[in-house]
Amino acid sequence: MADKSFLSWPFFEDRHRELAERLDAWCTTNLPVAHHDVDAACRELVGKLGSDGWLKPTALDTNNPGPLDVRTLCITRETLARHDGLADFAFAMQGLGTGALSLFGSPEQQQWLAKTRAGKAISAFALSEPRSGSDVANTEMTATRDGDSYVLSGEKTWISNGGIADLYVVFARTGEAPGAKGLSAFLVPGDAKGLGIAERLEVIAPHPLARLSFDKVRLPAAALIGRPGDGFRIAMSVLDVFRSTVGAAALGFARRALDESIKRVAERKLFGAPMAELQMVQGHIADMALDVDAAALLVYRAAWTKDMGAARVTREAAMAKLFATDKAQEVIDKAVQLHGGDGVRKGHIVESLYREIRALRIYEGASDVQKVVIARQVMGAA
Ligand SMILES: Cc1cc2nc3c(=O)[nH]c(=O)nc-3n(C[C@H](O)[C@H](O)[C@H](O)COP(=O)(O)OP(=O)(O)OC[C@H]3O[C@@H](n4cnc5c(N)ncnc54)[C@H](O)[C@@H]3O)c2cc1C
């Protein structure tokens, strides 16, 4: 049974506490789903999460507009991740993929949101390229104005939901200025002519992932999100909302690893007594619990700060993501150690957590990049 004492912290309102309980019960009944075909599993998860109403917080409700509630996003990701990494992925991408539309989309573009919130359309966020991952300013893909159209040419890679998405938010160079200031964001339907899957990518914790090719993809001028040259600002604003939720997912993985370890050391006997009686084992459990609580404090501080109306939470979100993902890796590694041989057995829960956590320290800004962000924020404020 996961420790839920954090829900009594002052960061939350009763609606968050109630959500955590209801979602946990839903997860116990509905998760995990079979993962052998990740495309089918993701479609099933998006459909299920949508039809049961869990995707509503991922995007703007155009009938009742208001800011995205980051605490709700974080609690949902933490809870889903504790039960099934792929369910967390399916939920997270509906938010990340449509974030630019929620924050900057035209009313026409925002018509997609009713579908993504209901699980009837799958979304993706396409920023990274083969030669520009961390270095977004180096984006090479071009969007050239041609009368009433934009024509997109180039490649995007590591695109989650690549191949199964119904809509992509794509960042491309429109050239208003050199570097980051010359990028713009576009809404690209999944069936756009010239958009192709160049390669499906397999990673250690499988989920739908692809390299995409854009061969003169012609879009109406109305596909532009925000203004020309706003692309980098839009991407960073979206990440400002969703970055702390990556920390929340890591927290869910870490909490599951801790729960499994507590169970294991109570049940497993070594040298005539439960492992839990060995002081070195207690030391590991204490370190794990400490890291989980500290990560939770940083994640929910960032979420609360954003929900209280802060324009940007760059420093708080970077700290939350960096600490929660790096520490979750350590917590899960300890869980593997405490499980002995079972910890590395294919199909064991801690083995899958060990694979699940790794990419979170790389995407949406690698750990090293978060350190640069934090240092700039801290030194800039001094
Ligand atoms: C599973 C997965 C899913 C992804 N999903 C998406 C998606 O949906 N959409 C999307 O657009 N992208 C996605 N990405 C791409 C991801 O955002 C990039 O992989 C990430 O930004 C790193 O870029 P890169 O892989 O090109 O590595 P590089 O940019 O080459 O960086 C390599 C390493 O260099 C180090 N480094 C980088 N910058 C600095 C610095 N300033 N100082 C010190 N060290 C530094 C870091 O350790 C980094 O890991 C995904 C990636 C993965 C692995």
The ligand as an ORCA input file, in Angstrom:
! r2SCAN-3c Opt
* xyz 0 1
  C      12.061      7.963    -24.862
  C      12.182      9.338    -25.452
  C      11.038     10.054    -25.803
  C      11.143     11.316    -26.397
  N      10.011     11.980    -26.807
  C      10.135     13.173    -27.468
  C       8.971     13.841    -27.986
  O       7.826     13.380    -27.845
  N       9.153     14.995    -28.683
  C      10.392     15.556    -28.879
  O      10.475     16.600    -29.501
  N      11.507     14.947    -28.379
  C      11.407     13.775    -27.685
  N      12.528     13.140    -27.194
  C      13.842     13.721    -27.471
  C      14.514     14.288    -26.245
  O      13.900     15.483    -25.851
  C      16.018     14.441    -26.592
  O      16.540     13.124    -26.659
  C      16.754     15.274    -25.560
  O      16.388     16.623    -25.657
  C      18.266     15.138    -25.728
  O      18.610     15.401    -27.052
  P      19.592     14.386    -27.829
  O      19.053     13.016    -27.700
  O      19.773     14.931    -29.192
  O      20.932     14.440    -27.027
  P      22.036     15.603    -27.108
  O      21.405     16.918    -27.281
  O      23.079     15.165    -28.071
  O      22.621     15.552    -25.638
  C      23.359     14.412    -25.186
  C      23.738     14.628    -23.750
  O      24.597     15.751    -23.634
  C      24.436     16.338    -22.368
  N      24.183     17.768    -22.531
  C      23.339     18.345    -23.409
  N      23.340     19.683    -23.258
  C      24.214     19.961    -22.267
  C      24.681     21.160    -21.658
  N      24.191     22.367    -22.013
  N      25.604     21.060    -20.678
  C      26.077     19.858    -20.299
  N      25.681     18.688    -20.834
  C      24.760     18.735    -21.806
  C      23.260     15.615    -21.683
  O      23.771     14.635    -20.796
  C      22.566     14.938    -22.818
  O      21.866     13.782    -22.416
  C      12.436     11.888    -26.590
  C      13.583     11.165    -26.202
  C      13.466      9.913    -25.647
  C      14.727      9.175    -25.259
*
